[in-house]
Amino acid sequence: MTMTDPLADLFTRIRNAGIAGRKKLDCPHSSLKENVARVMVREGFLNEVQVTEVDGFRRMRVRLRTDDDGKSVISRIERMSKPGCRVYKPSSSATQVLRGLGIGIYSTSKGVLTDRECREQRVGGEYLGRIW
């Protein structure tokens, strides 16, 4: 079976691991998924991302950030642009998610950026997803 949307798979794995109370998860690697996960680490939604090689295949180990009660700090994670319906936005339309409590993730010509970074650098791109 071929995976048609690897980023949606990553978001689903993160969502399910948070619901199950897991501290870490493993998933197949891709450069887009690694870049998105690194943005999530930089913004404080994940603790760490490690890329390893197992039996000739690259894998990603993601460590979830939790609060004092052991719950994931991610309340919601959503895929916005999908393979069947891509969503592109200019920098002027990269609005805040939950008035700045969440982040929007964009794939731009300058790499994977948050909504705030898109507005600062005046660059638009594909609206990959949002997290809060």
C-alpha positions in Angstrom: 0.0 0.0 0.0 1.4 3.4 -1.0 1.0 6.4 1.3 -0.5 9.3 -0.6 -0.1 12.0 2.1 2.9 11.4 4.4 2.4 14.7 6.3 -1.2 13.7 7.2 0.2 10.4 8.4 2.7 12.3 10.7 0.0 14.6 12.1 -2.2 11.5 12.8 0.6 9.7 14.5 1.3 12.7 16.7 -2.4 13.2 17.5 -2.8 9.5 18.4 0.4 9.3 20.5 -0.8 12.4 22.5 -4.2 10.8 23.1 -2.6 7.5 24.1 -0.3 9.3 26.5 2.9 8.2 24.7 6.1 10.2 25.2 7.6 9.3 21.8 6.7 7.9 18.4 8.6 6.4 15.4 7.6 7.0 11.8 9.1 6.8 8.3 11.3 9.7 7.4 10.9 12.3 4.7 12.6 15.7 4.4 9.3 17.5 4.5 8.2 15.7 7.7 11.5 16.3 9.3 11.4 20.0 8.5 7.8 20.3 9.8 8.7 18.4 13.0 11.8 20.7 13.5 9.5 23.8 13.3 7.3 22.2 15.9 10.3 21.7 18.1 11.4 25.3 17.6 7.9 26.5 18.5 7.7 24.3 21.7 5.1 21.7 20.6 7.6 18.8 20.5 10.8 18.1 22.6 13.1 16.5 20.0 13.4 15.0 16.6 16.0 12.3 15.8 16.7 10.8 12.4 18.1 7.2 12.4 18.7 4.5 9.9 17.2 1.0 10.6 17.8 -1.8 8.1 18.7 0.7 5.3 15.6 2.8 5.9 15.6 6.2 7.5 13.2 6.6 10.5 12.2 9.6 12.6 11.8 9.4 16.4 9.7 12.2 17.7 9.5 13.0 21.4 6.3 14.7 22.4 6.3 17.6 24.9 3.9 17.1 27.8 2.6 19.3 30.6 2.9 18.6 34.4 0.0 16.1 34.2 1.6 14.1 31.5 -0.8 15.3 28.7 0.5 16.4 25.4 0.7 20.2 24.9 -0.8 19.8 21.5 -4.6 20.2 21.8 -5.3 20.0 18.1 -3.3 19.4 14.9 -4.9 19.7 11.5 -3.8 19.2 7.9 -5.0 22.2 5.8 -3.6 21.6 2.3 -4.4 18.1 1.0 -3.1 16.3 -2.1 -6.6 16.7 -3.8 -7.0 20.3 -2.8 -3.9 22.4 -2.3 -4.2 25.6 -0.3 -1.8 28.5 -1.1 -1.7 31.8 0.7 0.2 35.0 0.3 2.0 36.4 3.3 -0.8 39.0 3.9 -3.2 36.1 4.4 -1.0 34.2 6.8 -3.1 35.0 9.8 -2.5 34.0 13.4 -3.9 30.8 14.7 -6.0 31.3 17.9 -4.7 34.8 18.3 -1.1 33.6 18.5 -1.6 30.6 20.8 -1.2 28.2 17.9 0.9 28.2 14.7 0.2 27.8 11.0 2.9 25.9 9.1 3.7 26.9 5.5 6.0 25.4 2.9 7.6 28.4 1.2 10.5 29.1 -1.2 12.6 29.8 2.0 11.8 26.5 3.6 9.1 25.4 6.1 8.1 28.5 8.1 5.4 29.4 10.7 2.7 32.0 10.0 4.6 34.6 12.0 7.8 34.0 10.0 5.9 34.2 6.7 4.6 37.7 7.7 8.0 38.9 8.8 9.8 37.7 5.7 6.9 38.6 3.4 6.7 35.2 1.8 3.7 33.1 1.1 3.4 29.4 0.3 1.4 26.2 0.7 -0.6 26.2 4.0 0.4 22.7 5.3 -1.4 22.7 8.6 -2.1 24.3 12.0 -1.4 23.4 15.5 -2.6 24.6 18.9 
